[in-house]
Amino acid sequence: MMRNPLTFVTIFIVVSALAACAGPKVAVEDGVIAEPVPVVTGEAGTTGLDGDDSLEGTGLDEGVVEVDQTNNLLNQRVIYFDYDSSSLTTESEAIVQAHAQYLSSAPGTAVILEGHADERGTREYNLSLGEDRAQSVATLMKALGVGAGTIQAISYGEERPVSLGSDDDAWRLNRRVEILYQ
Amino acid sequence: MNISLNLIFYSIRVVDSSMNLLKESVISCFALLMIGFSMPSAAVFTIEITAPTTASIPIAIVPFSLEGVSPGVQQPADIIESDLGLSGRFEIVPRSSFLSMPHDLESILFKDWRLIKSEALVVGKVIFLGNDQYEVRFRLVNVFQGVQVVGHRYTVKAKQIRKLSHQISDIIYQTLTGRAGAFDTQLAFVTVRDTDVDREYFLQVADSDGWNAKTILESKHPILSPSWSPDGSRLAYVSFEDRHSMIFAQSLRTGKRDRVATFEGLNSAPAWSPDGSMLALTLSRDGNSEIYIYDFTGGKLRRLTRHTAIDTEPSWSPDGNSIIFTSGRAGGPQIYQMPAAGGPARRLTFQGDYNANASFSPDGKSIVMITNQGNGYKVGIYSTETRTIQELTDSRDDESPSFAPNGDVIIYATKQKGKNVLATVSADGQVQQILSYQGGLSIREPAWSPFTRKI
């Protein structure tokens, strides 16, 4: 449908005023944030507060701590990058590793790796940069045994920032790969 | 010095001159209402000259006589005055200083124009011939020699008068500056509307002064990188409408479009070859971002680059023999050149940490790009002769530079007070304009059309 841009001019003034009030905000798009956290099955189940027969409990052995650790890493669904870089840091590698383990242990689960860049520089170069970042994560996952068919890497470049500011903090948050479980 | 010309006020004058019995203020309100709500083809830009040149030619443009012409028909003098004024190459002599209002050669009193120091004078007529046919005449006159320099007569329909007026501006520009004018051209660009729940993207095409804007694609997902076919009939672009990047080529006349590239991974940065038969593009289907050539005849794809670093943003030399592109192979993005048939790539840029999104000037002598030499991302121009980059702008967030087909002006996207706007800068850096989308809508990704067909 052809649309005359003049017809939405006034609507936009109202919308932009609202947007200005909101300030920098985390975009809730495509269910990224609403997505349930994958639970590592059979290991970290909780017990209800219904029993008074074992007051001493069982203590948290190292195995449980490790599971908690994995869980924390699985909760981290965003990998961050340095400016104009698609290299993974040691911490990022640990997060990717946790997701790779989970994906290998949960057949039928698939992920989209969505690469993004900050607003600086040109849009097309940033599309390629987002693609490289998504591929960095995908390559490591595949090296850790995740099937290629499980992973789809896509890039939005600078088109979908999570932080709308134009400063170091905003840029740091926007240089990312989001791990989106399907 | 800051000249602001709001094009809506130019359209007010059309109404003004046809209803000159009413008071001007009353007409202005009436005209604004009419233009705001019922005229589908008003300008979508507010154009403001931010840095006019000092070397400009004083020119007077007399309102054309409108003989038997209905009120809806536009006054060519308004359009010509706006074009020439905004180019920064002319000093528009204000109509209030005119001592007479001639419409043909015989009625010009040259002393009237010498007195107000107008070097050039434009006069003309629009005569209604009946059956939506109009005769338009114009003459460009050298005031000091007292002679006509150029003059033409056309027969057109009412809806062609605007395009014809831009053509007259082109003729005047060419006659007085020695360079082709590019007023009768179009721009493609992307506008973005944010709502509470989502974002809408519009791929639009408008006349170079923001009139006659049309949306050719509307999407809730990003649209990027419009690229004109060399005959001006089609646009290639990147659309994320299926949640990943795809390249389309769309006919502007019919709206029919072809999927050019829908490979797994990235499909981006389409650039038409000068002969229109091929599209250079960036795909990641074989690993990371590499440049390929798509041949429309036979639909064949040929890989051009092979490197672990990013290769993207291809653009053709005017002779079609080579491709320039952005590559990260030296650590950060820099511009390289290689034969379009394939072969070794040669690095062109060595100044600054970031040089990207390059394209040739129409004469092939310079290359416009985004350059960061430590003070932000600016439009820069690289001379193939001196092999150095000259920064053209003072801004910090420039993107997507594109040459006008005459090579005199570059349009690009930038930010002004946090707002996304378009801007132009003359190739010599002297004249700068800001083009704001009406109502403050976010605008980006400009691409200047080739020369269009003449009336």
HADDOCK unambig.tbl for C-alpha pairs under 7 A between the chains (distance, minus, plus):
assign (segid A and resid 2 and name CA) (segid B and resid 214 and name CA) 6.84 0.50 0.50
assign (segid A and resid 2 and name CA) (segid B and resid 215 and name CA) 5.60 0.50 0.50
assign (segid A and resid 2 and name CA) (segid B and resid 216 and name CA) 6.79 0.50 0.50
assign (segid A and resid 3 and name CA) (segid B and resid 215 and name CA) 5.90 0.50 0.50
assign (segid A and resid 4 and name CA) (segid B and resid 40 and name CA) 6.86 0.50 0.50
assign (segid A and resid 4 and name CA) (segid B and resid 214 and name CA) 6.66 0.50 0.50
assign (segid A and resid 9 and name CA) (segid B and resid 438 and name CA) 6.69 0.50 0.50
assign (segid A and resid 9 and name CA) (segid B and resid 439 and name CA) 4.85 0.50 0.50
assign (segid A and resid 10 and name CA) (segid B and resid 439 and name CA) 6.59 0.50 0.50
assign (segid A and resid 12 and name CA) (segid B and resid 193 and name CA) 6.92 0.50 0.50
assign (segid A and resid 12 and name CA) (segid B and resid 439 and name CA) 6.92 0.50 0.50
assign (segid A and resid 12 and name CA) (segid B and resid 441 and name CA) 6.82 0.50 0.50
assign (segid A and resid 13 and name CA) (segid B and resid 439 and name CA) 6.40 0.50 0.50
assign (segid A and resid 15 and name CA) (segid B and resid 194 and name CA) 6.94 0.50 0.50
assign (segid A and resid 15 and name CA) (segid B and resid 195 and name CA) 5.97 0.50 0.50
assign (segid A and resid 121 and name CA) (segid B and resid 377 and name CA) 6.48 0.50 0.50
assign (segid A and resid 122 and name CA) (segid B and resid 356 and name CA) 6.79 0.50 0.50
assign (segid A and resid 122 and name CA) (segid B and resid 357 and name CA) 6.63 0.50 0.50
assign (segid A and resid 122 and name CA) (segid B and resid 399 and name CA) 5.69 0.50 0.50
assign (segid A and resid 122 and name CA) (segid B and resid 400 and name CA) 6.95 0.50 0.50
assign (segid A and resid 124 and name CA) (segid B and resid 269 and name CA) 6.21 0.50 0.50
assign (segid A and resid 124 and name CA) (segid B and resid 313 and name CA) 6.42 0.50 0.50
assign (segid A and resid 125 and name CA) (segid B and resid 312 and name CA) 6.46 0.50 0.50
assign (segid A and resid 128 and name CA) (segid B and resid 289 and name CA) 5.98 0.50 0.50
assign (segid A and resid 128 and name CA) (segid B and resid 310 and name CA) 6.48 0.50 0.50
assign (segid A and resid 131 and name CA) (segid B and resid 266 and name CA) 6.92 0.50 0.50
assign (segid A and resid 132 and name CA) (segid B and resid 288 and name CA) 6.49 0.50 0.50
assign (segid A and resid 153 and name CA) (segid B and resid 265 and name CA) 6.56 0.50 0.50
assign (segid A and resid 154 and name CA) (segid B and resid 244 and name CA) 6.40 0.50 0.50
assign (segid A and resid 154 and name CA) (segid B and resid 265 and name CA) 5.87 0.50 0.50
assign (segid A and resid 154 and name CA) (segid B and resid 266 and name CA) 6.99 0.50 0.50
assign (segid A and resid 159 and name CA) (segid B and resid 222 and name CA) 6.74 0.50 0.50
